[in-house]
Amino acid sequence: MNTMRKMQILSDTAQYDLCDYVNHQKQSRPNLPGIYYSTGSNGCQIPLFKVLMSNKCCNDCKYCVNHKDRNFTRMELTPEELSRFFLNYYQNNYVNGLFLSSGISGDIDSTMEKVVEVARLLRLDYGYNDYIHLKIIPGASKDIIKRAMGLANRVSVNIETATPEGLSELTTTKDYQKDILRRLKWINRIHSKNPKYAPSGQTTQMIIGATDETDEDILNRVKWLYKNLNVKRTYFSSFQPLQETPLENLDEPHPQRSGRLYQADALINSYNFKIDELVFDDSGLLNMDQDPKYTAALNMDIFPLEINQASYKDLLRVPGIGAVSAKRIIAIRKKRPFQKLADLKKVGVVVSRAEPFIKLKGTYQMALDNY
């Protein structure tokens, strides 16, 4: 099989490892396999070369396309052919970085050696200095994790579930505490001691809907990861029933569920919301019909909020006001108070959403009952 065809297969399989919260589960073009897009903090789309080193795997993750008992064509790339293929893309300005993961071909550390060798070849032999994200395989040794972090901008370990019990439902070959949480802790310690190791920090990923874990379970774990392990971002991968896997007959989760989790995650990670400020139903799930910031606002007793006096923390709890517009409000009102809704619109407030929750110079703009 030629290299292009191998790249197509291994890059399409890599779609299940997420590098973006918008463009999930899209195959790359046959003539340019492996090009996927990540959204930067400024909203720009960043093209990455995303591929698996190997789709061979000895794990039995029940949801996974690479499940050890699944019958399909297995293959792997050598570090040399992968690095050369990537450099061709990079030198032709097709991509701005590399996102590399792998199934377990052989044992864990021998597979990680190949992944790290790709980064070593690019950095030291070819002089490549741009972005590299390496997936750390659960169970990898501390030494090889540190070596990976010395070469990569960012690393990640997929936590997969919110609880040890959830992971035990999905696999018998991984231990939640030893293989995953311990590795996340190692990464945090290595980076904390020397920020040059994986300078962009670490991320993780969860599978949504493959177990009975609730949104409340998931977000409690997310909050813990951000607070205790300095995880930069959590990606939510909606479970998909795949043929010839043990969960092929399980229903997919609600199509809005991952999106609501991303919205709630942003409230926790960027707006410093507490879990008990969010609203869950009796099953521990978020409202699928309304975004979590709006449902949270309906249950807060701080509204209507006086725009010209409210704290930054409280402004962030107003639907339609984000971090940028909240900072602008505070800066501008030091010079002059806001007089009308049009003034708020000019600083980026989504007035149609904010209006029922605010007052301007003591005047309630719209009763929530009329919204």
Protein Blocks (a to p, Z undefined) as FASTA:
>chain_A
ZZklmmmmmmmmmmmpccbfklgoiacdfklghiacdddfkopacddddddfbfcdfbfc
fkbmklfkbccddddddfklmmmmmmmmmmnomagbdcdddddehifklmmmmmmmmmmm
mmmmnopabdcdddddehiafklmmmmmmmpmbdcddekiabfklmmmmockbcfklmmm
mmmmmmmmmmmmmmmgoklopaddddehjamcdfklmmmmmmmmmmmnopabdcdddddd
dehiaklmpccddfklmmmmmmmmmmmmmnopafklpccdfkopacfkbcfklmmmmmpc
kbccdfklpcfklmmmpghiafklmmmmmmmmmmoccfbfklmmmnopafklmmmmpcee
hiafbdfklZZ
